Amino acid sequence: MASLIDIRRRLRSVTSTQQITRAMKMVAAAKLRRAQDRVVGARPYAKLMTSVLASVREHAGGLTHPLLAEREEKRVLVLVVAGDRGLCGAFNTNIHRATAHLLAEHPGWSEVTLLPVGKKAMEYWRRRKLTIAEKSWPDILGNLSSAKAREVAQYLAEEFLAERLDAVYVVVNVFRSVISQVVTTQKLLPLGAVAPAPEGKPQGEGKPKGEAPQSAGTAVEYLYEPDAASILAWLLPRYLEFMVYRALAESAAAEMGARMTAMDAASKNAGEMIDKLTLSYNRARQARITKELIEIVSGAAALE
C-alpha cells in the first residue's frame, strides 16, 4: 500500500489538474458562444448566396469563368483546417485521419500540396513527406476575420487561375453541437459544383415585385445591370472568400465545443480519482492510527 505522503502528493496533483481542466472548460465555453453565434449567423447568408449564384448561372446562358474551369485533377491542394491547441479530444486526430484517407483515395493525384491552417495541422504535416505550401496562416483561427479569410481565398484563386493547381479541397470539422463535430471534405475549386437553385417553389416566388406569374412553359427573362458576365465575375470570388471564411468559422466553433466536452469529461474523471484517493488516504490513516494504538496498548500491558 502507498504511504500517506505518496497519497497526499497524488491528491494535490489531481486536485491541481482538476482546477486547470475546470478553468479551461469555462474559457472554452465563453469562446464557444461567440464562435457559435458567428457560425449560425453565416449559414443563412451562405444559403442565399449559393441560391443567387446558381440562379445567375442558370439564367445567364452558358457563361464561363476561369474559376469554373474543370481540369483533370493532377495538381491538387488540400486545405487542412485543424486546431491551434490540443486537449480537445480527437478533434485534431480526426482531421489528420480524414486527410490521409482523402490522399489514399486519389492515387492519380501526381502533385499534392498541403496548406495546413492551425498550429496542430502545421506541426503534424511538416513531419510527413509531403509538399507544404509556401504560404501559411498560423494564427488565423485565434483571431478570425473576413480579411484573413480573404487572403487565403485570394491565394487559392491566384494559384488556380495561374493553372498551378487543378483543384482545391478542404478538410474541416463542421460544428453541429457542443458534443458533435463532423469531419467534412469539400471541393472548393473549381466552383462548378455550386448547388442548383431550389426547385418546387410556388409560382411567382423569387420574381421581382410587380412581375406577373409566368404560365407553364414560358421562359423567364432576366435583365442584368451592367451584364450577366460582370455579375458572375464579381460573385464567384466573393463566393470563394465566403466558403473559406465559413470553413474556418465552423472549425473554430467545433474546436471550442470539442475542448469544452473534453475538459468536462476530464474534470469528472479527476473528481472520481480524488474520491478514490481520499478513501485510500482515510483507510491508510485509519490503519496507521489503529496500529499505533495497538502498539501503545501492547507496551502498557507489557509493563504491568
Phi, psi and omega in degrees: 000140179295150180286165180299324181295318180295319180294318178298321179296317178294322178298315179297320181295314181292322178296319177296319178297319180297322177297321179293314182295323177295318179296319179294325177296317181293320178295316179296322179295320179294318179288328181297322182300314179293316181294322180293319177299322180294319180291313182297323178290334182278335186296314177298323178297319179297318180296316181292319181294321177298318180295317180296315181296318178296322179294318179298316180295324183290322187258357181273348172072083170066022178287144178238161178208148181303329179286351178260358187292122177270127178229160176297131187279101175243311179257110189233139173248135178245118177274111183257113184254107177241193184266170176273338183223168176268210180056042178223039177067222183267019184305304182287322181298320179297322178295314180296321179294318179294323178294315178297322179294320178298316180294323180291331181285344184234073179293345180283350177287110184279328180232109181247127177241134178256138174242091182285135174239125186106141185297323181292323176293319180297314181295321184289310189278343175289340179274353179264161181273066179227155180282128179254137180300147180293324179284147177208150177228080187292330186247024186289327185282331180294329179221067186291137177213161179295330179295318179291321177296325178295323178299316180296314181297319179295322177296315179297317181295318180297317179295322180289317181293329177281001179061028170275348177228145176259338180198156178227130177241157175230136175245119189210152172276124179263131183283124174250311176201182181299326184256005183224117174230125187253124177286126184232138173249124184228146178270121180270315182227141359289164184272023181288350183266022178299133183298143178292162179298143181303141180257167176079022179285151175299151183298130178094347181289139178084002179267156178300151180299140178090353180272132182287147177302143182273140177286163183300135177086359180264126180284142178273130180255124181257147175251130182245141178229118006284318177197164185297322181297319180293319179296316179296319179295330178279323184290318188299311177298323178296321180295318178297316179301317182289325177298318178293315180299316182295320178299317179293321179294320178298317181294319180298317179291319180296322180295317179295320178296317179295320180292320179298316179294317181294318181289328175294316178295321179295321179296319178294318178296320178296321178298318178295321179293322177298318178298317180293318180293322178297318178296317178297320179296316180295321179294317179295320179294318179296319178296323179293317179295318179298319179297318179295321178296318179297320180295321180293315181295319180296320179294319180294322180292327180290336180278344181284000000 
